[in-house]
Amino acid sequence: MSIFNHYQNRYEATKEEEYSLQEFLLLCKEDSNAYASAAERLLLAIGEPEVIDTATDPRLSRIFSNRLINR
């Protein structure tokens, strides 16, 4: 692969796409993340917190005094 082909492939991969209003509305109908705010996308990337019982792990029980913590 020549350097020009490599550059062209990278350009095509990062090129922004333009949608018509109808295409955007169809995309929003299928995927609610299409119109999510930055904060909502960040929360989706982080995921739901999971509760950890530190009483089951001796090392964590010394640090957190056998409490339930969110991770």
PDB file of N, H, CA, C and O in Angstrom:
ATOM      1  N   MET A   1       0.849  -1.174   0.000  1.00  0.00           N
ATOM      2  CA  MET A   1       0.000   0.000   0.000  1.00  0.00           C
ATOM      3  C   MET A   1       0.893   1.235   0.000  1.00  0.00           C
ATOM      4  O   MET A   1       1.781   1.385   0.839  1.00  0.00           O
ATOM      5  N   SER A   2       0.638   2.095  -0.945  1.00  0.00           N
ATOM      6  H   SER A   2      -0.083   1.973  -1.627  1.00  0.00           H
ATOM      7  CA  SER A   2       1.442   3.309  -1.020  1.00  0.00           C
ATOM      8  C   SER A   2       0.963   4.305   0.023  1.00  0.00           C
ATOM      9  O   SER A   2      -0.111   4.153   0.606  1.00  0.00           O
ATOM     10  N   ILE A   3       1.767   5.308   0.241  1.00  0.00           N
ATOM     11  H   ILE A   3       2.639   5.431  -0.232  1.00  0.00           H
ATOM     12  CA  ILE A   3       1.431   6.320   1.237  1.00  0.00           C
ATOM     13  C   ILE A   3       0.190   7.114   0.821  1.00  0.00           C
ATOM     14  O   ILE A   3      -0.579   7.558   1.673  1.00  0.00           O
ATOM     15  N   PHE A   4      -0.001   7.289  -0.477  1.00  0.00           N
ATOM     16  H   PHE A   4       0.624   6.928  -1.170  1.00  0.00           H
ATOM     17  CA  PHE A   4      -1.171   8.026  -0.952  1.00  0.00           C
ATOM     18  C   PHE A   4      -2.459   7.237  -0.728  1.00  0.00           C
ATOM     19  O   PHE A   4      -3.482   7.804  -0.346  1.00  0.00           O
ATOM     20  N   ASN A   5      -2.403   5.939  -0.966  1.00  0.00           N
ATOM     21  H   ASN A   5      -1.572   5.478  -1.276  1.00  0.00           H
ATOM     22  CA  ASN A   5      -3.575   5.099  -0.693  1.00  0.00           C
ATOM     23  C   ASN A   5      -3.892   5.082   0.792  1.00  0.00           C
ATOM     24  O   ASN A   5      -5.058   5.133   1.186  1.00  0.00           O
ATOM     25  N   HIS A   6      -2.862   5.013   1.608  1.00  0.00           N
ATOM     26  H   HIS A   6      -1.916   4.972   1.288  1.00  0.00           H
ATOM     27  CA  HIS A   6      -3.054   5.030   3.056  1.00  0.00           C
ATOM     28  C   HIS A   6      -3.688   6.343   3.496  1.00  0.00           C
ATOM     29  O   HIS A   6      -4.617   6.345   4.304  1.00  0.00           O
ATOM     30  N   TYR A   7      -3.195   7.448   2.975  1.00  0.00           N
ATOM     31  H   TYR A   7      -2.441   7.446   2.318  1.00  0.00           H
ATOM     32  CA  TYR A   7      -3.746   8.761   3.310  1.00  0.00           C
ATOM     33  C   TYR A   7      -5.193   8.876   2.839  1.00  0.00           C
ATOM     34  O   TYR A   7      -6.035   9.421   3.553  1.00  0.00           O
ATOM     35  N   GLN A   8      -5.484   8.375   1.658  1.00  0.00           N
ATOM     36  H   GLN A   8      -4.801   7.933   1.078  1.00  0.00           H
ATOM     37  CA  GLN A   8      -6.843   8.440   1.127  1.00  0.00           C
ATOM     38  C   GLN A   8      -7.797   7.593   1.973  1.00  0.00           C
ATOM     39  O   GLN A   8      -8.925   8.013   2.229  1.00  0.00           O
ATOM     40  N   ASN A   9      -7.366   6.422   2.406  1.00  0.00           N
ATOM     41  H   ASN A   9      -6.450   6.081   2.199  1.00  0.00           H
ATOM     42  CA  ASN A   9      -8.202   5.576   3.256  1.00  0.00           C
ATOM     43  C   ASN A   9      -8.475   6.233   4.597  1.00  0.00           C
ATOM     44  O   ASN A   9      -9.594   6.160   5.105  1.00  0.00           O
ATOM     45  N   ARG A  10      -7.468   6.874   5.179  1.00  0.00           N
ATOM     46  H   ARG A  10      -6.559   6.934   4.767  1.00  0.00           H
ATOM     47  CA  ARG A  10      -7.669   7.570   6.456  1.00  0.00           C
ATOM     48  C   ARG A  10      -8.618   8.743   6.290  1.00  0.00           C
ATOM     49  O   ARG A  10      -9.451   8.999   7.159  1.00  0.00           O
ATOM     50  N   TYR A  11      -8.498   9.455   5.178  1.00  0.00           N
ATOM     51  H   TYR A  11      -7.821   9.247   4.472  1.00  0.00           H
ATOM     52  CA  TYR A  11      -9.382  10.590   4.921  1.00  0.00           C
ATOM     53  C   TYR A  11     -10.831  10.132   4.771  1.00  0.00           C
ATOM     54  O   TYR A  11     -11.743  10.754   5.317  1.00  0.00           O
ATOM     55  N   GLU A  12     -11.037   9.058   4.038  1.00  0.00           N
ATOM     56  H   GLU A  12     -10.297   8.554   3.595  1.00  0.00           H
ATOM     57  CA  GLU A  12     -12.395   8.543   3.838  1.00  0.00           C
ATOM     58  C   GLU A  12     -12.996   8.055   5.151  1.00  0.00           C
ATOM     59  O   GLU A  12     -14.202   8.182   5.363  1.00  0.00           O
ATOM     60  N   ALA A  13     -12.173   7.501   6.031  1.00  0.00           N
ATOM     61  H   ALA A  13     -11.193   7.398   5.859  1.00  0.00           H
ATOM     62  CA  ALA A  13     -12.679   6.992   7.306  1.00  0.00           C
ATOM     63  C   ALA A  13     -13.099   8.115   8.244  1.00  0.00           C
ATOM     64  O   ALA A  13     -14.023   7.941   9.039  1.00  0.00           O
ATOM     65  N   THR A  14     -12.432   9.267   8.164  1.00  0.00           N
ATOM     66  H   THR A  14     -11.681   9.409   7.518  1.00  0.00           H
ATOM     67  CA  THR A  14     -12.735  10.364   9.086  1.00  0.00           C
ATOM     68  C   THR A  14     -13.636  11.425   8.474  1.00  0.00           C
ATOM     69  O   THR A  14     -13.992  12.395   9.144  1.00  0.00           O
ATOM     70  N   LYS A  15     -14.007  11.256   7.221  1.00  0.00           N
ATOM     71  H   LYS A  15     -13.718  10.468   6.677  1.00  0.00           H
ATOM     72  CA  LYS A  15     -14.839  12.244   6.543  1.00  0.00           C
ATOM     73  C   LYS A  15     -16.237  12.263   7.160  1.00  0.00           C
ATOM     74  O   LYS A  15     -16.823  11.209   7.408  1.00  0.00           O
ATOM     75  N   GLU A  16     -16.770  13.461   7.408  1.00  0.00           N
ATOM     76  H   GLU A  16     -16.294  14.317   7.206  1.00  0.00           H
ATOM     77  CA  GLU A  16     -18.094  13.589   7.993  1.00  0.00           C
ATOM     78  C   GLU A  16     -19.159  13.259   6.958  1.00  0.00           C
ATOM     79  O   GLU A  16     -19.015  13.552   5.771  1.00  0.00           O
ATOM     80  N   GLU A  17     -20.224  12.646   7.436  1.00  0.00           N
ATOM     81  H   GLU A  17     -20.342  12.408   8.400  1.00  0.00           H
ATOM     82  CA  GLU A  17     -21.329  12.299   6.556  1.00  0.00           C
ATOM     83  C   GLU A  17     -22.430  13.336   6.698  1.00  0.00           C
ATOM     84  O   GLU A  17     -22.650  13.880   7.780  1.00  0.00           O
ATOM     85  N   GLU A  18     -23.106  13.599   5.617  1.00  0.00           N
ATOM     86  H   GLU A  18     -22.927  13.157   4.738  1.00  0.00           H
ATOM     87  CA  GLU A  18     -24.243  14.510   5.640  1.00  0.00           C
ATOM     88  C   GLU A  18     -25.510  13.701   5.418  1.00  0.00           C
ATOM     89  O   GLU A  18     -25.580  12.858   4.524  1.00  0.00           O
ATOM     90  N   TYR A  19     -26.512  13.973   6.247  1.00  0.00           N
ATOM     91  H   TYR A  19     -26.455  14.659   6.974  1.00  0.00           H
ATOM     92  CA  TYR A  19     -27.791  13.297   6.146  1.00  0.00           C
ATOM     93  C   TYR A  19     -28.869  14.298   5.761  1.00  0.00           C
ATOM     94  O   TYR A  19     -28.809  15.470   6.133  1.00  0.00           O
ATOM     95  N   SER A  20     -29.842  13.825   5.020  1.00  0.00           N
ATOM     96  H   SER A  20     -29.891  12.873   4.718  1.00  0.00           H
ATOM     97  CA  SER A  20     -31.013  14.660   4.777  1.00  0.00           C
ATOM     98  C   SER A  20     -31.869  14.622   6.038  1.00  0.00           C
ATOM     99  O   SER A  20     -31.638  13.800   6.924  1.00  0.00           O
ATOM    100  N   LEU A  21     -32.833  15.490   6.117  1.00  0.00           N
ATOM    101  H   LEU A  21     -33.020  16.159   5.397  1.00  0.00           H
ATOM    102  CA  LEU A  21     -33.699  15.536   7.296  1.00  0.00           C
ATOM    103  C   LEU A  21     -34.453  14.225   7.449  1.00  0.00           C
ATOM    104  O   LEU A  21     -34.624  13.732   8.564  1.00  0.00           O
ATOM    105  N   GLN A  22     -34.899  13.665   6.355  1.00  0.00           N
ATOM    106  H   GLN A  22     -34.761  14.066   5.449  1.00  0.00           H
ATOM    107  CA  GLN A  22     -35.638  12.403   6.408  1.00  0.00           C
ATOM    108  C   GLN A  22     -34.744  11.272   6.910  1.00  0.00           C
ATOM    109  O   GLN A  22     -35.181  10.463   7.729  1.00  0.00           O
ATOM    110  N   GLU A  23     -33.501  11.203   6.434  1.00  0.00           N
ATOM    111  H   GLU A  23     -33.146  11.861   5.769  1.00  0.00           H
ATOM    112  CA  GLU A  23     -32.567  10.169   6.894  1.00  0.00           C
ATOM    113  C   GLU A  23     -32.251  10.333   8.373  1.00  0.00           C
ATOM    114  O   GLU A  23     -32.151   9.346   9.101  1.00  0.00           O
ATOM    115  N   PHE A  24     -32.093  11.579   8.820  1.00  0.00           N
ATOM    116  H   PHE A  24     -32.174  12.381   8.228  1.00  0.00           H
ATOM    117  CA  PHE A  24     -31.803  11.825  10.229  1.00  0.00           C
ATOM    118  C   PHE A  24     -32.981  11.403  11.101  1.00  0.00           C
ATOM    119  O   PHE A  24     -32.780  10.805  12.158  1.00  0.00           O
ATOM    120  N   LEU A  25     -34.193  11.703  10.679  1.00  0.00           N
ATOM    121  H   LEU A  25     -34.356  12.189   9.821  1.00  0.00           H
ATOM    122  CA  LEU A  25     -35.366  11.316  11.462  1.00  0.00           C
ATOM    123  C   LEU A  25     -35.526   9.800  11.515  1.00  0.00           C
ATOM    124  O   LEU A  25     -35.935   9.257  12.541  1.00  0.00           O
ATOM    125  N   LEU A  26     -35.208   9.116  10.425  1.00  0.00           N
ATOM    126  H   LEU A  26     -34.876   9.557   9.592  1.00  0.00           H
ATOM    127  CA  LEU A  26     -35.246   7.655  10.446  1.00  0.00           C
ATOM    128  C   LEU A  26     -34.177   7.092  11.377  1.00  0.00           C
ATOM    129  O   LEU A  26     -34.419   6.118  12.090  1.00  0.00           O
ATOM    130  N   LEU A  27     -33.002   7.703  11.369  1.00  0.00           N
ATOM    131  H   LEU A  27     -32.806   8.494  10.790  1.00  0.00           H
ATOM    132  CA  LEU A  27     -31.936   7.272  12.266  1.00  0.00           C
ATOM    133  C   LEU A  27     -32.337   7.483  13.719  1.00  0.00           C
ATOM    134  O   LEU A  27     -32.081   6.624  14.563  1.00  0.00           O
ATOM    135  N   CYS A  28     -32.960   8.613  14.018  1.00  0.00           N
ATOM    136  H   CYS A  28     -33.167   9.311  13.333  1.00  0.00           H
ATOM    137  CA  CYS A  28     -33.416   8.899  15.382  1.00  0.00           C
ATOM    138  C   CYS A  28     -34.510   7.933  15.812  1.00  0.00           C
ATOM    139  O   CYS A  28     -34.604   7.578  16.987  1.00  0.00           O
ATOM    140  N   LYS A  29     -35.333   7.510  14.866  1.00  0.00           N
ATOM    141  H   LYS A  29     -35.256   7.799  13.912  1.00  0.00           H
ATOM    142  CA  LYS A  29     -36.399   6.562  15.169  1.00  0.00           C
ATOM    143  C   LYS A  29     -35.817   5.208  15.563  1.00  0.00           C
ATOM    144  O   LYS A  29     -36.337   4.537  16.454  1.00  0.00           O
ATOM    145  N   GLU A  30     -34.741   4.811  14.898  1.00  0.00           N
ATOM    146  H   GLU A  30     -34.318   5.356  14.174  1.00  0.00           H
ATOM    147  CA  GLU A  30     -34.110   3.521  15.167  1.00  0.00           C
ATOM    148  C   GLU A  30     -33.190   3.566  16.380  1.00  0.00           C
ATOM    149  O   GLU A  30     -33.134   2.608  17.150  1.00  0.00           O
ATOM    150  N   ASP A  31     -32.471   4.668  16.556  1.00  0.00           N
ATOM    151  H   ASP A  31     -32.517   5.446  15.930  1.00  0.00           H
ATOM    152  CA  ASP A  31     -31.450   4.756  17.598  1.00  0.00           C
ATOM    153  C   ASP A  31     -31.591   6.077  18.338  1.00  0.00           C
ATOM    154  O   ASP A  31     -31.350   7.141  17.768  1.00  0.00           O
ATOM    155  N   SER A  32     -31.982   6.012  19.611  1.00  0.00           N
ATOM    156  H   SER A  32     -32.178   5.148  20.074  1.00  0.00           H
ATOM    157  CA  SER A  32     -32.176   7.244  20.382  1.00  0.00           C
ATOM    158  C   SER A  32     -30.849   7.920  20.727  1.00  0.00           C
ATOM    159  O   SER A  32     -30.844   9.078  21.143  1.00  0.00           O
ATOM    160  N   ASN A  33     -29.735   7.225  20.565  1.00  0.00           N
ATOM    161  H   ASN A  33     -29.739   6.284  20.227  1.00  0.00           H
ATOM    162  CA  ASN A  33     -28.437   7.840  20.847  1.00  0.00           C
ATOM    163  C   ASN A  33     -28.017   8.824  19.761  1.00  0.00           C
ATOM    164  O   ASN A  33     -27.044   9.557  19.937  1.00  0.00           O
ATOM    165  N   ALA A  34     -28.729   8.850  18.655  1.00  0.00           N
ATOM    166  H   ALA A  34     -29.520   8.254  18.512  1.00  0.00           H
ATOM    167  CA  ALA A  34     -28.385   9.762  17.564  1.00  0.00           C
ATOM    168  C   ALA A  34     -28.584  11.213  17.972  1.00  0.00           C
ATOM    169  O   ALA A  34     -27.889  12.095  17.470  1.00  0.00           O
ATOM    170  N   TYR A  35     -29.517  11.472  18.871  1.00  0.00           N
ATOM    171  H   TYR A  35     -30.082  10.755  19.279  1.00  0.00           H
ATOM    172  CA  TYR A  35     -29.771  12.841  19.308  1.00  0.00           C
ATOM    173  C   TYR A  35     -29.461  13.037  20.791  1.00  0.00           C
ATOM    174  O   TYR A  35     -29.937  13.993  21.402  1.00  0.00           O
ATOM    175  N   ALA A  36     -28.668  12.140  21.370  1.00  0.00           N
ATOM    176  H   ALA A  36     -28.281  11.363  20.874  1.00  0.00           H
ATOM    177  CA  ALA A  36     -28.299  12.251  22.781  1.00  0.00           C
ATOM    178  C   ALA A  36     -27.293  13.381  22.970  1.00  0.00           C
ATOM    179  O   ALA A  36     -26.464  13.652  22.102  1.00  0.00           O
ATOM    180  N   SER A  37     -27.388  14.031  24.125  1.00  0.00           N
ATOM    181  H   SER A  37     -28.062  13.811  24.831  1.00  0.00           H
ATOM    182  CA  SER A  37     -26.441  15.103  24.433  1.00  0.00           C
ATOM    183  C   SER A  37     -25.091  14.491  24.806  1.00  0.00           C
ATOM    184  O   SER A  37     -24.968  13.274  24.944  1.00  0.00           O
ATOM    185  N   ALA A  38     -24.103  15.332  24.963  1.00  0.00           N
ATOM    186  H   ALA A  38     -24.203  16.320  24.851  1.00  0.00           H
ATOM    187  CA  ALA A  38     -22.760  14.849  25.315  1.00  0.00           C
ATOM    188  C   ALA A  38     -22.779  14.163  26.678  1.00  0.00           C
ATOM    189  O   ALA A  38     -22.124  13.138  26.866  1.00  0.00           O
ATOM    190  N   ALA A  39     -23.519  14.718  27.621  1.00  0.00           N
ATOM    191  H   ALA A  39     -24.051  15.551  27.468  1.00  0.00           H
ATOM    192  CA  ALA A  39     -23.591  14.116  28.954  1.00  0.00           C
ATOM    193  C   ALA A  39     -24.264  12.746  28.894  1.00  0.00           C
ATOM    194  O   ALA A  39     -23.836  11.815  29.577  1.00  0.00           O
ATOM    195  N   GLU A  40     -25.299  12.619  28.094  1.00  0.00           N
ATOM    196  H   GLU A  40     -25.647  13.375  27.539  1.00  0.00           H
ATOM    197  CA  GLU A  40     -25.981  11.329  27.962  1.00  0.00           C
ATOM    198  C   GLU A  40     -25.081  10.295  27.297  1.00  0.00           C
ATOM    199  O   GLU A  40     -25.083   9.130  27.695  1.00  0.00           O
ATOM    200  N   ARG A  41     -24.317  10.702  26.297  1.00  0.00           N
ATOM    201  H   ARG A  41     -24.315  11.648  25.974  1.00  0.00           H
ATOM    202  CA  ARG A  41     -23.385   9.768  25.650  1.00  0.00           C
ATOM    203  C   ARG A  41     -22.284   9.339  26.612  1.00  0.00           C
ATOM    204  O   ARG A  41     -21.842   8.191  26.581  1.00  0.00           O
ATOM    205  N   LEU A  42     -21.843  10.256  27.463  1.00  0.00           N
ATOM    206  H   LEU A  42     -22.203  11.188  27.488  1.00  0.00           H
ATOM    207  CA  LEU A  42     -20.817   9.917  28.448  1.00  0.00           C
ATOM    208  C   LEU A  42     -21.346   8.906  29.456  1.00  0.00           C
ATOM    209  O   LEU A  42     -20.644   7.957  29.804  1.00  0.00           O
ATOM    210  N   LEU A  43     -22.579   9.096  29.930  1.00  0.00           N
ATOM    211  H   LEU A  43     -23.150   9.867  29.647  1.00  0.00           H
ATOM    212  CA  LEU A  43     -23.173   8.142  30.858  1.00  0.00           C
ATOM    213  C   LEU A  43     -23.358   6.776  30.212  1.00  0.00           C
ATOM    214  O   LEU A  43     -23.182   5.752  30.872  1.00  0.00           O
ATOM    215  N   LEU A  44     -23.707   6.750  28.945  1.00  0.00           N
ATOM    216  H   LEU A  44     -23.850   7.582  28.409  1.00  0.00           H
ATOM    217  CA  LEU A  44     -23.824   5.470  28.243  1.00  0.00           C
ATOM    218  C   LEU A  44     -22.473   4.774  28.115  1.00  0.00           C
ATOM    219  O   LEU A  44     -22.392   3.549  28.204  1.00  0.00           O
ATOM    220  N   ALA A  45     -21.415   5.552  27.906  1.00  0.00           N
ATOM    221  H   ALA A  45     -21.481   6.547  27.833  1.00  0.00           H
ATOM    222  CA  ALA A  45     -20.077   4.969  27.777  1.00  0.00           C
ATOM    223  C   ALA A  45     -19.583   4.412  29.106  1.00  0.00           C
ATOM    224  O   ALA A  45     -18.934   3.366  29.144  1.00  0.00           O
ATOM    225  N   ILE A  46     -19.889   5.111  30.191  1.00  0.00           N
ATOM    226  H   ILE A  46     -20.416   5.960  30.160  1.00  0.00           H
ATOM    227  CA  ILE A  46     -19.450   4.654  31.513  1.00  0.00           C
ATOM    228  C   ILE A  46     -20.235   3.430  31.937  1.00  0.00           C
ATOM    229  O   ILE A  46     -19.658   2.474  32.456  1.00  0.00           O
ATOM    230  N   GLY A  47     -21.543   3.444  31.723  1.00  0.00           N
ATOM    231  H   GLY A  47     -22.011   4.221  31.301  1.00  0.00           H
ATOM    232  CA  GLY A  47     -22.385   2.312  32.083  1.00  0.00           C
ATOM    233  C   GLY A  47     -22.998   2.485  33.461  1.00  0.00           C
ATOM    234  O   GLY A  47     -22.746   3.463  34.163  1.00  0.00           O
ATOM    235  N   GLU A  48     -23.800   1.516  33.818  1.00  0.00           N
ATOM    236  H   GLU A  48     -24.006   0.721  33.247  1.00  0.00           H
ATOM    237  CA  GLU A  48     -24.476   1.533  35.113  1.00  0.00           C
ATOM    238  C   GLU A  48     -23.483   1.161  36.214  1.00  0.00           C
ATOM    239  O   GLU A  48     -22.607   0.324  35.998  1.00  0.00           O
ATOM    240  N   PRO A  49     -23.614   1.780  37.402  1.00  0.00           N
ATOM    241  CA  PRO A  49     -22.718   1.416  38.498  1.00  0.00           C
ATOM    242  C   PRO A  49     -23.060   0.030  39.035  1.00  0.00           C
ATOM    243  O   PRO A  49     -24.228  -0.355  39.098  1.00  0.00           O
ATOM    244  N   GLU A  50     -22.044  -0.700  39.414  1.00  0.00           N
ATOM    245  H   GLU A  50     -21.095  -0.387  39.363  1.00  0.00           H
ATOM    246  CA  GLU A  50     -22.269  -2.008  40.016  1.00  0.00           C
ATOM    247  C   GLU A  50     -21.898  -1.929  41.491  1.00  0.00           C
ATOM    248  O   GLU A  50     -20.918  -1.283  41.862  1.00  0.00           O
ATOM    249  N   VAL A  51     -22.684  -2.587  42.320  1.00  0.00           N
ATOM    250  H   VAL A  51     -23.480  -3.111  42.019  1.00  0.00           H
ATOM    251  CA  VAL A  51     -22.481  -2.571  43.764  1.00  0.00           C
ATOM    252  C   VAL A  51     -21.569  -3.732  44.129  1.00  0.00           C
ATOM    253  O   VAL A  51     -21.793  -4.869  43.714  1.00  0.00           O
ATOM    254  N   ILE A  52     -20.544  -3.431  44.908  1.00  0.00           N
ATOM    255  H   ILE A  52     -20.363  -2.507  45.245  1.00  0.00           H
ATOM    256  CA  ILE A  52     -19.578  -4.442  45.329  1.00  0.00           C
ATOM    257  C   ILE A  52     -19.654  -4.584  46.844  1.00  0.00           C
ATOM    258  O   ILE A  52     -19.582  -3.601  47.581  1.00  0.00           O
ATOM    259  N   ASP A  53     -19.801  -5.826  47.293  1.00  0.00           N
ATOM    260  H   ASP A  53     -19.860  -6.625  46.694  1.00  0.00           H
ATOM    261  CA  ASP A  53     -19.806  -6.110  48.727  1.00  0.00           C
ATOM    262  C   ASP A  53     -18.362  -6.350  49.151  1.00  0.00           C
ATOM    263  O   ASP A  53     -17.770  -7.370  48.799  1.00  0.00           O
ATOM    264  N   THR A  54     -17.802  -5.421  49.899  1.00  0.00           N
ATOM    265  H   THR A  54     -18.283  -4.592  50.185  1.00  0.00           H
ATOM    266  CA  THR A  54     -16.395  -5.521  50.281  1.00  0.00           C
ATOM    267  C   THR A  54     -16.163  -6.531  51.395  1.00  0.00           C
ATOM    268  O   THR A  54     -15.015  -6.835  51.719  1.00  0.00           O
ATOM    269  N   ALA A  55     -17.230  -7.055  51.988  1.00  0.00           N
ATOM    270  H   ALA A  55     -18.163  -6.808  51.725  1.00  0.00           H
ATOM    271  CA  ALA A  55     -17.066  -8.046  53.050  1.00  0.00           C
ATOM    272  C   ALA A  55     -16.561  -9.375  52.496  1.00  0.00           C
ATOM    273  O   ALA A  55     -16.010 -10.180  53.246  1.00  0.00           O
ATOM    274  N   THR A  56     -16.736  -9.617  51.210  1.00  0.00           N
ATOM    275  H   THR A  56     -17.183  -8.962  50.601  1.00  0.00           H
ATOM    276  CA  THR A  56     -16.305 -10.890  50.626  1.00  0.00           C
ATOM    277  C   THR A  56     -14.828 -10.907  50.253  1.00  0.00           C
ATOM    278  O   THR A  56     -14.271 -11.979  50.019  1.00  0.00           O
ATOM    279  N   ASP A  57     -14.188  -9.758  50.192  1.00  0.00           N
ATOM    280  H   ASP A  57     -14.640  -8.886  50.382  1.00  0.00           H
ATOM    281  CA  ASP A  57     -12.778  -9.664  49.824  1.00  0.00           C
ATOM    282  C   ASP A  57     -11.995  -9.135  51.025  1.00  0.00           C
ATOM    283  O   ASP A  57     -12.273  -8.028  51.488  1.00  0.00           O
ATOM    284  N   PRO A  58     -11.025  -9.890  51.543  1.00  0.00           N
ATOM    285  CA  PRO A  58     -10.306  -9.442  52.747  1.00  0.00           C
ATOM    286  C   PRO A  58      -9.550  -8.124  52.558  1.00  0.00           C
ATOM    287  O   PRO A  58      -9.502  -7.299  53.470  1.00  0.00           O
ATOM    288  N   ARG A  59      -8.974  -7.932  51.401  1.00  0.00           N
ATOM    289  H   ARG A  59      -9.013  -8.602  50.660  1.00  0.00           H
ATOM    290  CA  ARG A  59      -8.231  -6.698  51.165  1.00  0.00           C
ATOM    291  C   ARG A  59      -9.168  -5.498  51.115  1.00  0.00           C
ATOM    292  O   ARG A  59      -8.892  -4.467  51.727  1.00  0.00           O
ATOM    293  N   LEU A  60     -10.271  -5.629  50.391  1.00  0.00           N
ATOM    294  H   LEU A  60     -10.495  -6.467  49.894  1.00  0.00           H
ATOM    295  CA  LEU A  60     -11.230  -4.534  50.303  1.00  0.00           C
ATOM    296  C   LEU A  60     -11.949  -4.296  51.629  1.00  0.00           C
ATOM    297  O   LEU A  60     -12.322  -3.164  51.936  1.00  0.00           O
ATOM    298  N   SER A  61     -12.147  -5.355  52.416  1.00  0.00           N
ATOM    299  H   SER A  61     -11.844  -6.275  52.166  1.00  0.00           H
ATOM    300  CA  SER A  61     -12.836  -5.173  53.700  1.00  0.00           C
ATOM    301  C   SER A  61     -12.005  -4.331  54.660  1.00  0.00           C
ATOM    302  O   SER A  61     -12.564  -3.589  55.467  1.00  0.00           O
ATOM    303  N   ARG A  62     -10.684  -4.432  54.587  1.00  0.00           N
ATOM    304  H   ARG A  62     -10.230  -5.034  53.931  1.00  0.00           H
ATOM    305  CA  ARG A  62      -9.837  -3.583  55.436  1.00  0.00           C
ATOM    306  C   ARG A  62      -9.891  -2.130  54.986  1.00  0.00           C
ATOM    307  O   ARG A  62      -9.857  -1.222  55.816  1.00  0.00           O
ATOM    308  N   ILE A  63      -9.974  -1.908  53.691  1.00  0.00           N
ATOM    309  H   ILE A  63     -10.002  -2.646  53.018  1.00  0.00           H
ATOM    310  CA  ILE A  63      -9.977  -0.541  53.165  1.00  0.00           C
ATOM    311  C   ILE A  63     -11.325   0.128  53.380  1.00  0.00           C
ATOM    312  O   ILE A  63     -11.383   1.280  53.809  1.00  0.00           O
ATOM    313  N   PHE A  64     -12.415  -0.582  53.086  1.00  0.00           N
ATOM    314  H   PHE A  64     -12.368  -1.518  52.737  1.00  0.00           H
ATOM    315  CA  PHE A  64     -13.744   0.032  53.088  1.00  0.00           C
ATOM    316  C   PHE A  64     -14.612  -0.386  54.268  1.00  0.00           C
ATOM    317  O   PHE A  64     -15.794  -0.045  54.295  1.00  0.00           O
ATOM    318  N   SER A  65     -14.083  -1.095  55.222  1.00  0.00           N
ATOM    319  H   SER A  65     -13.123  -1.372  55.200  1.00  0.00           H
ATOM    320  CA  SER A  65     -14.784  -1.493  56.455  1.00  0.00           C
ATOM    321  C   SER A  65     -16.068  -2.268  56.172  1.00  0.00           C
ATOM    322  O   SER A  65     -17.110  -1.971  56.756  1.00  0.00           O
ATOM    323  N   ASN A  66     -16.004  -3.244  55.294  1.00  0.00           N
ATOM    324  H   ASN A  66     -15.157  -3.485  54.819  1.00  0.00           H
ATOM    325  CA  ASN A  66     -17.115  -4.141  54.963  1.00  0.00           C
ATOM    326  C   ASN A  66     -18.373  -3.426  54.475  1.00  0.00           C
ATOM    327  O   ASN A  66     -19.480  -3.916  54.695  1.00  0.00           O
ATOM    328  N   ARG A  67     -18.224  -2.291  53.825  1.00  0.00           N
ATOM    329  H   ARG A  67     -17.324  -1.893  53.646  1.00  0.00           H
ATOM    330  CA  ARG A  67     -19.384  -1.560  53.308  1.00  0.00           C
ATOM    331  C   ARG A  67     -19.657  -1.966  51.866  1.00  0.00           C
ATOM    332  O   ARG A  67     -18.815  -2.570  51.201  1.00  0.00           O
ATOM    333  N   LEU A  68     -20.850  -1.619  51.401  1.00  0.00           N
ATOM    334  H   LEU A  68     -21.533  -1.129  51.942  1.00  0.00           H
ATOM    335  CA  LEU A  68     -21.192  -1.772  49.993  1.00  0.00           C
ATOM    336  C   LEU A  68     -20.755  -0.506  49.275  1.00  0.00           C
ATOM    337  O   LEU A  68     -21.069   0.600  49.715  1.00  0.00           O
ATOM    338  N   ILE A  69     -20.031  -0.663  48.173  1.00  0.00           N
ATOM    339  H   ILE A  69     -19.775  -1.562  47.816  1.00  0.00           H
ATOM    340  CA  ILE A  69     -19.569   0.506  47.426  1.00  0.00           C
ATOM    341  C   ILE A  69     -20.026   0.388  45.975  1.00  0.00           C
ATOM    342  O   ILE A  69     -20.233  -0.716  45.470  1.00  0.00           O
ATOM    343  N   ASN A  70     -20.179   1.520  45.315  1.00  0.00           N
ATOM    344  H   ASN A  70     -20.011   2.416  45.725  1.00  0.00           H
ATOM    345  CA  ASN A  70     -20.500   1.559  43.885  1.00  0.00           C
ATOM    346  C   ASN A  70     -19.212   1.692  43.095  1.00  0.00           C
ATOM    347  O   ASN A  70     -18.340   2.496  43.423  1.00  0.00           O
ATOM    348  N   ARG A  71     -19.111   0.890  42.051  1.00  0.00           N
ATOM    349  H   ARG A  71     -19.820   0.237  41.785  1.00  0.00           H
ATOM    350  CA  ARG A  71     -17.929   0.984  41.200  1.00  0.00           C
ATOM    351  C   ARG A  71     -18.320   1.301  39.808  1.00  0.00           C
ATOM    352  O   ARG A  71     -17.459   1.421  38.937  1.00  0.00           O
TER     353      ARG A  71
END
